[in-house]
Amino acid sequence: NDPFVMQAWARSQSVPEGLQMIADGNAEFSRALGLELDASAYGMGIRAKRFALLVEDGIVKQVHVEAPGEFRVSSAEHMLEQLG
């Protein structure tokens, strides 16, 4: 998403002050992780696959990448389980 969408989403979700919502509009971060998805056939260009990262002090501890069409391992519930 672009930074404007992320900002609006943060407001609508009452994201706490100091929590950064970061956009990846050009998919540069997704490409660097090898998690880009070419959705050009659907008019959407290069996007990110659906994924969640667990990061501690700037170090990626876990990567959870969804299978196409699924929403399980990147869900908030699944990620909270990983913290416990």
N, C-alpha and C positions, 0 to 999 in steps of 0.2 A: 504494500500500500504506500501511497504517497504521504508526506509529512502532515498534510492537512487532514487526511482521513484518520491518521493515527492520533492527532491532536483532538479531533472531535470524538473519537472513540474513548480516549482517556477521560475527557470531560463527562461523557455519558456514563462511564463506569466508575466515576469518582475515584480515579487513580490517585493514590497518596502523593503529596508533594515529595519530590526527590526521586520518584520512580521514573526512569526514562522509558519512553515509548519511542522506538527507533524504526524509521521507515527504511525500506530497501527498494526504492522506486526503480532503479536501474538494474536490480538483481545482482549487483556486484558482490555483496556479502554471500548471497546464495551460491553464486558461481565459485567463489573462493572456497566454499565448503563442499562443492560438488553436489549441491542440492537444487540445481536449477531444473526447470521443467519448461520445455518448449511447447507453449499452447498457441502458437501462431495459427495452426489450423482452425482454431476457434475464435480468432481475432483478438487474442489476449496477449500475444508476444511471449517474451521470456518471463517466467514467474518463478516463485519458489515452490518446491514441493511442500506439502504440509509436514511440519516437523516441530519438535520442541527440544530445546537444549537446557541442560542443568549446568549452570556456570557458577563457580565459586571463586571469588577473588580474581576474576578474569581468566580462569582456567576452565575449559569445558570438561566436565566430569562425566556427562552422559549425553548421548544423542539418540533421539527417538524419531524415526522416520516412518510415516504412515504408508501403508500399501495403497495403491490407487483406489480412490472411492471410499476409503475407510476413515474413521475418526475415533481412534481408541488410544493409541500410545502417545498422542500429543495433547490429549485432553487434560484439563486442569485436575480432574480427579486422579488420573494416572500419575501425573507429575507430583501431586501431593503425596501419593503412596510412596513414591521414590524417595521422598524426604524423610519418611518415618522409619 
